[in-house]
Amino acid sequence: MPSSDSRTPAGPDTQERPGARQFARAAREAGADGLLLLPPYLVRTPAAGLVAYVEAVSAATDLPLIVYRRDNARFGPASAAAVARMPQVTGFKDGIGDLDLLSRVVAAVRGALDGEPFQFFNGLPTAETTVPAYRGIGVELYSSAVFCFVPEISLAFHAAVRDGNDGLVDALLTRFFHPLVALRERVPGYAVALIKAAVRRRGLDVGGVRPPLVDPTPEHLDELDRITEAGLAVCAEAGAPR
C-alpha cells in the first residue's frame, strides 16, 4: 500500500484544481469583457515559467488579457516580448516601477510586434505621482485609485497632463498627490485602506478592510480630509468643475 506522502500531483489529465485557468473560464461565462492577469501567488518562477503561465491561462479562455507586471511576475524584455506575441495578450500593467527595466521591455515588445497595437499601463499605487516619468518612456496610460473617491481631482489632473498644463500638474502633485502618498506610506496596507475610507467619507458606504489590513486611525482620517479639501481647492482655483 502506498504511503500517504506518495500521492501523485494532479497532471493535465486529472481533475483541475481551482486556479487562474478555472477563474478565467468562470469570468468568461459571467460576461466579462477581459481579464487582468495577476502574478502567481507566492511562488517565484523562472522567465520560461511565467511565459508558460500566461500561455496556459490564454488557452483556457478567449477573453483578451492584460498581464500585471508586479511582485514575483517580473517579465524582462525577452519574456515580455514572448508574452506580447500571444494573440490574446493586449497589454502590460506595470506595478514594479523600475523605469530602466520597463523602458527596455517597452522597446522589446514594440520591436517584436512591429507596429501592432499594444497597451502599456502605469499601475503603481497613486500612479499620478509617476505619470511624467512614465510618459517619458512612452507609457501614457495609467490607472487612478483617486478616481474612486475624488474623480474631480483625477479628471483635472488627467486633463492638465493631456493639455500640457504643467502648473496645474505641479500644484496637484504638491498639494494633493504627494501628501496622499506620504500618508499612505505610514502604515502597510494603507494603499487599500485609505481609498476605502475616502470613499466612505464622500458618502458611499463600502465598509472597512479585512484583516490583516487595518482601517485608518481617526487622526489619519482627519488628515485625509484635509488633503482631499486641498486638492479640491486647487481644482477650484484652476476653474476645474467640482
C-alpha positions in Angstrom: 0.0 0.0 0.0 1.5 3.4 -0.9 2.3 5.7 1.9 0.3 8.9 2.5 3.1 11.1 1.1 3.5 9.2 -2.2 0.4 10.8 -3.8 0.9 11.8 -7.5 0.3 15.6 -8.1 -2.6 16.5 -10.4 -1.4 16.4 -14.0 -3.0 17.6 -17.2 -5.3 14.6 -17.4 -6.6 14.7 -13.8 -9.2 16.9 -12.3 -8.1 20.6 -12.5 -7.6 22.3 -9.2 -9.1 25.8 -8.7 -6.7 28.4 -10.2 -6.2 31.0 -12.8 -7.5 28.9 -15.7 -10.7 27.9 -13.9 -11.3 31.5 -12.8 -10.7 32.8 -16.4 -13.3 30.5 -17.7 -15.7 31.5 -15.0 -15.2 35.2 -15.8 -16.0 34.5 -19.5 -19.2 32.6 -18.5 -20.2 35.5 -16.2 -19.9 38.0 -19.1 -16.5 39.6 -18.5 -15.1 41.6 -21.4 -11.4 41.0 -20.5 -9.1 39.9 -17.7 -6.3 41.4 -15.7 -3.9 38.5 -15.0 -2.3 38.8 -11.6 1.0 37.1 -10.7 1.1 33.5 -9.5 0.5 33.5 -5.8 3.6 33.3 -3.5 5.9 31.3 -5.7 9.0 32.7 -7.6 9.4 31.3 -11.1 11.9 31.5 -13.9 11.1 33.5 -17.0 10.1 30.5 -19.0 7.6 29.5 -16.3 6.0 33.0 -16.3 5.6 32.7 -20.1 4.0 29.3 -19.7 1.7 30.6 -17.0 0.3 33.3 -19.3 0.1 30.8 -22.2 -1.9 28.4 -20.0 -4.4 31.0 -18.9 -4.8 32.3 -22.5 -5.6 28.7 -23.7 -8.4 28.5 -21.1 -10.5 31.4 -22.4 -11.0 33.6 -25.4 -11.0 36.8 -23.4 -8.3 39.4 -24.0 -5.7 39.6 -21.3 -3.7 42.4 -19.7 -0.8 41.0 -17.8 0.1 42.6 -14.5 3.9 43.0 -14.0 4.4 43.2 -10.3 5.9 41.4 -7.3 7.1 37.9 -8.5 5.8 38.4 -12.1 8.9 40.3 -13.3 8.9 39.9 -17.0 12.1 41.0 -18.6 12.5 42.2 -22.2 12.7 38.7 -23.8 9.9 37.1 -21.7 7.7 40.2 -22.2 8.1 40.0 -25.9 7.2 36.3 -25.9 4.1 37.1 -24.0 3.1 40.1 -26.1 3.2 37.8 -29.2 0.3 35.8 -27.8 -2.8 36.8 -29.7 -5.0 37.3 -26.6 -2.5 39.4 -24.7 -3.3 43.1 -25.3 -1.2 44.9 -22.8 1.0 45.0 -19.7 0.2 46.9 -16.5 3.3 47.8 -14.6 3.3 47.8 -10.8 7.1 47.5 -10.3 8.3 51.0 -11.1 11.8 50.1 -12.4 11.8 52.6 -15.3 15.1 51.4 -16.7 13.8 47.8 -17.0 10.4 49.0 -18.2 12.0 51.1 -21.0 13.8 48.0 -22.3 10.6 46.0 -22.0 8.6 48.6 -24.0 11.3 48.7 -26.7 11.5 44.9 -26.9 7.7 44.5 -27.1 7.3 47.2 -29.8 10.1 45.7 -31.8 8.7 42.2 -31.6 5.2 43.3 -32.6 6.5 45.5 -35.5 3.9 48.3 -35.1 0.9 46.2 -34.0 -1.2 47.9 -31.2 -0.2 47.0 -27.7 -1.1 48.8 -24.4 1.2 49.7 -21.5 -0.3 51.0 -18.3 1.3 52.6 -15.2 -0.2 50.6 -12.4 1.7 51.9 -9.4 -0.3 52.9 -6.4 -1.3 56.6 -6.8 0.0 56.4 -10.3 -0.3 60.2 -10.9 2.9 60.8 -9.0 4.9 58.9 -11.6 2.9 59.9 -14.7 5.5 62.4 -16.0 8.3 59.8 -15.7 6.2 57.0 -17.4 5.2 59.3 -20.2 8.9 59.9 -20.8 9.3 56.3 -21.9 6.1 56.1 -23.9 3.7 54.8 -21.3 0.8 57.3 -21.3 -2.0 55.1 -19.8 -2.4 54.8 -16.1 -5.0 53.6 -13.5 -6.2 56.1 -10.9 -7.4 54.9 -7.4 -8.1 58.6 -6.7 -10.9 58.4 -9.3 -12.8 56.2 -6.9 -13.3 59.0 -4.3 -12.5 62.3 -5.9 -13.0 62.0 -9.7 -12.9 65.8 -9.9 -9.2 65.7 -9.0 -8.4 62.7 -11.1 -10.0 64.2 -14.2 -8.5 67.6 -13.6 -5.0 66.0 -13.3 -5.5 63.9 -16.5 -6.7 67.0 -18.4 -3.7 69.0 -17.2 -1.3 66.3 -18.3 -3.0 65.9 -21.7 -3.1 69.7 -22.3 0.4 70.4 -21.1 -0.7 72.5 -18.1 2.4 71.9 -16.1 1.4 74.5 -13.5 -1.8 72.6 -12.6 0.0 69.3 -12.7 2.7 70.6 -10.2 0.1 72.2 -8.0 -2.0 68.9 -7.7 1.2 66.9 -7.1 2.4 69.2 -4.4 -0.8 69.9 -2.6 -2.7 66.6 -3.0 -0.9 63.6 -4.5 2.4 63.8 -2.7 0.7 64.4 0.7 -1.6 61.5 0.0 1.4 59.2 -0.8 3.2 60.3 2.4 0.1 59.4 4.4 -0.3 56.1 2.6 3.3 55.1 3.4 2.8 55.5 7.2 1.1 52.1 7.6 1.4 49.0 5.4 -1.8 48.3 3.6 -3.0 51.9 3.5 -2.9 51.8 -0.3 -6.2 50.0 0.1 -7.5 51.2 3.4 -7.2 54.9 2.7 -9.1 54.6 -0.6 -11.9 52.7 1.0 -12.0 55.2 3.9 -12.0 58.1 1.4 -14.9 56.6 -0.5 -16.9 56.3 2.8 -16.0 59.9 3.7 -17.6 61.0 0.4 -20.9 59.2 1.1 -20.7 55.7 -0.2 -20.7 53.0 2.5 -18.2 50.4 1.2 -17.3 49.0 4.6 -13.8 48.7 6.0 -10.9 46.5 5.2 -10.5 42.9 6.3 -7.6 41.5 8.4 -4.7 41.6 8.1 -5.2 45.1 6.8 -6.3 47.8 9.3 -8.6 50.8 8.8 -7.1 54.3 9.2 -6.9 55.9 12.6 -9.1 58.9 13.4 -6.1 61.2 13.2 -5.2 59.8 9.8 -8.8 60.2 8.6 -8.7 63.9 9.6 -5.5 64.3 7.6 -7.1 62.5 4.7 -10.0 65.0 4.8 -7.5 67.9 4.8 -5.6 66.5 1.8 -8.8 66.0 -0.1 -10.0 69.5 0.5 -6.6 70.9 -0.5 -6.8 69.0 -3.8 -10.4 70.2 -4.5 -9.3 73.8 -3.7 -6.5 73.5 -6.4 -9.2 72.4 -8.9 -11.4 75.3 -7.9 -8.6 77.8 -8.2 -7.9 76.4 -11.7 -11.6 76.6 -12.7 -12.0 72.9 -13.0 -15.5 71.6 -12.3 -16.1 70.4 -8.7 
